[in-house]
């Protein structure tokens, strides 16, 4: 099962990597959370507090770390989501402007929509994760069962599958919506540019053979039918393999409020 997931990333991941991450790295607040349970190493240079959570509390971080590692497990061909820093990528997205719903319309009314209308809930991404994770923790405590991070790998797979295929209420968040959000951010963190805190060591790009943000193809334009084979480059790579982060550049814009209410809230 683990190798099937990694095969899926190889076959479909190049498209996602080329499209880029939908989430944007915003200025994160000062570190206030607990040190991550795994303390994964290899963060991009310049990403201050790269192994310190700024959004997740310890219980939330433990769940997310265990979940992303089951969604994209380690294999013989490279590290999985956990060692690639995906949990920290998700943490920073939720702690920033994107997580706060900077560009979401939030005036309602909130009604059930059709699948083609997409996300229809009143929660910001940060609220969605906090609410769903709290509900999962409460349900585990009430049932007397072990928390997700302490389950066997098989039990974790079954748990995630139940979230994906079910419509269980997690404090107002349908379980399938939470799973889709978790899975989407996991893929983005594994295949997005390392400048956003995930894809450490460009593990995801190496797995799918993606060269990254290589800007100069001048010498290869007339060389048709040849494999472009070189080490991947980050969007912020300075040419010496160092990624520079600029946390002092804030996100722009604000929550959209001017548009008249529409059915479903979007």
C-alpha positions, -999 to 999 in steps of 0.1 A, spaced: 0 0 0 28 24 9 46 19 -24 13 23 -43 9 58 -28 44 68 -38 38 54 -73 7 76 -75 29 106 -67 54 97 -94 27 94 -120 6 124 -111 29 146 -90 47 163 -119 15 181 -128 9 193 -93 46 204 -90 44 223 -122 12 240 -111 27 250 -78 14 253 -43 -20 269 -39 -12 281 -5 10 311 0 36 316 27 26 346 48 44 363 76 41 339 105 37 350 141 66 346 166 71 310 176 47 301 204 41 264 201 58 234 214 87 217 196 75 192 170 74 156 181 97 145 153 120 175 151 127 168 114 160 182 102 170 198 70 149 229 68 158 256 42 184 280 55 168 313 66 135 298 78 137 309 114 123 284 139 118 258 111 113 230 135 91 248 160 53 248 155 37 282 155 0 271 150 -4 235 162 -4 226 198 14 193 208 -17 171 204 -25 186 170 10 183 158 12 147 169 -19 139 148 -8 158 117 27 143 118 13 108 120 -13 115 93 10 130 67 35 101 71 7 76 64 -6 97 34 29 99 19 51 72 37 88 69 35 101 43 10 133 29 -5 133 57 -30 133 85 -5 118 102 26 81 105 32 60 136 41 72 137 77 109 139 70 102 163 41 88 188 66 52 187 54 38 190 89 57 223 93 46 235 59 10 229 70 16 246 103 29 278 86 1 279 61 -25 278 89 -6 304 110 -4 329 82 -28 350 61 -40 320 40 -50 301 72 -68 332 85 -90 332 53 -74 364 40 -91 361 6 -122 342 16 -157 356 13 -172 353 48 -205 371 49 -228 341 43 -254 329 40 -240 295 47 -260 268 29 -252 234 16 -240 236 -20 -235 211 -48 -201 194 -53 -194 217 -83 -196 247 -60 -167 236 -40 -160 246 -4 -191 260 13 -183 262 50 -179 293 72 -146 281 86 -113 296 76 -86 270 69 -72 276 104 -106 273 120 -114 241 101 -82 223 112 -85 235 148 -122 225 150 -118 191 134 -87 182 153 -103 191 186 -134 170 178 -112 140 169 -94 143 202 -126 145 221 -141 115 203 -110 95 210 -111 104 247 -148 96 250 -144 62 233 -114 52 254 -95 43 223 -59 52 216 -53 85 199 -45 84 162 -8 89 166 -5 58 188 -24 34 165 -8 8 143 -1 18 107 -29 -4 95 -54 11 120 -42 46 109 -49 37 73 -84 25 82 -90 56 102 -80 79 74 -101 59 49 -131 64 72 -125 101 73 -122 102 35 -153 82 27 -175 92 55 -195 124 64 -190 123 101 -195 155 120 -163 169 135 -176 199 154 -194 212 123 -167 201 98 -177 170 77 -149 144 80 -145 141 42 -140 179 39 -113 177 66 -96 148 49 -96 166 15 -80 196 32 -54 175 49 -46 156 18 -44 187 -4 -20 204 20 1 173 23 6 171 -14 14 208 -17 39 205 11 56 175 -4 57 188 -40 57 226 -35 88 248 -36 110 244 -5 108 281 0 74 275 17 89 252 43 81 217 30 97 195 3 129 195 24 160 184 5 136 187 -26 126 151 -18 93 154 -36 109 168 -67 136 141 -67 109 114 -64 90 126 -95 120 139 -115 109 175 -115 138 201 -120 121 228 -99 122 265 -107 150 263 -133 149 296 -151 174 294 -179 169 268 -206 188 288 -232 214 261 -238 187 233 -242 162 250 -265 175 233 -297 183 199 -281 151 180 -288 144 146 -275 170 147 -247 163 141 -211 167 172 -189 186 157 -160 199 179 -133 195 186 -96 163 206 -89 165 242 -80 142 261 -56 124 293 -64 146 311 -39 178 292 -46 207 317 -48 228 294 -71 248 280 -42 221 258 -28 209 282 -1 172 291 1 165 326 15 132 333 32 118 368 36 93 367 65 93 405 66 73 407 34 36 406 45 8 392 25 -15 418 9 -53 421 5 -80 413 30 -111 392 35 -136 398 7 -167 414 22 -180 436 -5 -196 411 -28 -234 405 -23 -243 373 -5 -247 343 -28 -263 309 -23 -239 287 -4 -218 316 8 -193 316 -21 
